[in-house]
């Protein structure tokens, strides 16, 4: 398979049942950019919600067949394996790469979005976990999109990422433990309930 081809993918899908931390992002509707994020932790056989916050997703909502530029977040279960950002490490457990240039938004972005990538957690959608944020490899092909992040929220929809308030991001960075194989379950409520 070439990187420009769109295939069924070559990466192993993440599984919530293999995790001890699940960040569930429940979209308000298929075409809505509004969501709620809830962090669950497994204690024995039971899942306990330990944090909840408002969130945003793709400005056009959600899709089970994400394509580059559709401005919809991909529905599914994805690993959360790497973190980074423009700013220094705030004490996360996930591997953290500070890169003031690679994670900085383009200069032509509106001023309100200039700090979106101060801290990010990579959502392992069409990327190779453990690679730097500027690694452009897209195992499922370019047309499936990529570069989907959990990043700082500015109270509106994103290109396809999920965004949360600054305090929530810092809490997640300090809480998500790679030894517990954290994953994100994301999509609109109806799709997630199916």
N, C-alpha and C positions, 0 to 999 in steps of 0.2 A: 504494500500500500504506500502511495506517495503522500506527502504531507498536504498536498493540495486536494487530494481526493476526500470525499465525505463517505466514510464507511460506518460500520457498526461499532468501531472502536477497538482498541487493543488493550485498554487498561482494565484492571480488575475493579468491578464496581464496589463502592463502599457498602457496608451492611450495618444497619442500626443495631442488630442483635449482637454484633461483635464489639460494640462500644460500651464504655462506661459513662460517656458524656454525649448527649444529643442536644444540639441546638435546633429546635423546631421553629421554622418561620412560616406562619400561617397567613397567607394572603387573604384579604377581604373579599376578593372576587377574581375571576379569570382575567378581567381587563382592568383591574385596579392596581395602583402603585402602593397602596397602603397595606401594611402587615403588622403582625405582632410576633415578636421573637420570645421564645421561652426556652431557658436552659434547664435540661433535666439531667439528673445524675442517678446512676443505678447503685442502690444499696441492697445487696443480696438480689432477690428476684424482683424487687420493686423499684419503680422509677419515681423519683421525687422532683417536682419543679423547685428550683432554687433561685431563679431570677426571671423577670419578665420585663419587657420594654417595648415601646412602639418602634416600628421599623418601616423601611421602604424597600421596594423592589423595582424591577423594570417599569418604566413609565407607562408601558402598554400592557402591563400585567405579567402573565405566566404562559408558558408553553411546554408541552411534552416533547417538542421537536425544535429546540432552539436553533436559530440561524444567525450568523453574524449580521449585526445591524438591525435586528427585528425589535430591539428595545423591550424584550420580554425576558424574564428570568427563567432559566431552565428548571423544570420540575424534576425532583429526584432526591436521591441520597448521595451525598458527596463527602469525601474526607476533608478534614481541616488539619493539614499537616505542617504548614509553614506560616510564618508571620513576618512582618517587616514594616517599613515605612520611611517617611522623610525624617521623622524625629528619632531620638535615642530610644533604646529598649526600655519600656516602662516596667520591666520585670516579668516578662511572660515565661511560661514553661515551654511553649512551642519554639522551635528554632526561629531566631529573629535576625533578619538582615536589614541593616540600615543602609539606605541608598538615597541620598538627597536628590539625585537626578533621575534615576530609573522610575521611582514611584511618584515623582512630582507631576501634578496635572499640567497640561499644556498651558502656555501663557495666554492663549486666546480664550480660555474658559472664563466664565463669569467669576467675579471676585468672590462670590459666596461659596464657590466650589474649590478655591485655591488650597484649602486644608483638608479635603476629602481623604487624602492618602497619607495624612500624618502618621496614622497607624492602620495597618491592614492585616487581615487574615486571608490567606489564599483559600478559595473554594476549589477543591480538586475536580473541577469540570474541565475536561479537555486540556489537561496539563499533566506534566510529570511531577508528582510530589517529590519534594526534596531538592528541587532545582531553583535557582535564583529567579526573582520576580521578572527580570528582563529576558529570561529564556523564552523565546518565541515558539518553542515546540508545541504543536497541537496534534496529539496522536490520532484524533478522529478527523483531522483535516481542517483547513482554514474556514471552510463554509459553515462549520459547526460553531464558530466563534470561540472565544477564550478570553483570558484575562478577566475572569469574574471573581470579584473580591467581596469580602465583608469589610466595609469601610465606614468612615464617619458620615453621619447623617446631616443633611442640610434641609430637612423638612419637605423634600419632594422626591419624585421618582428618579430612577437611575437609568443608565444605558442597558443594564442587565444584572447589575450587582445587587447586593443587599446592603443597606446602610442602617446603622444604629447610632444612638447618641454617644457622645464622648465618654461619659461615665460608664455606660454599658460596655463599650469597647475595652476600656481599661480593665473592667471586671473580667471580661472574657479572656483577655490576654493573660491575666494573672491566675485564672481558674482552669482553663482548658489544659489538660495534661496529656502529652503524647503517649504516655504509658497506658492511658485509658482509651486510646484510639478514637478521638472525638470525630463526630460526623455532624453534618447539617442535613436535616430533612426539610425540604423547601417546596412550596407550591401553594396554589389557592386551596382554601378549605375543602371545597367540593372534590378537587382532584386528589388531595391527600386522604380524604375519607373513603375513596374508592378502593 
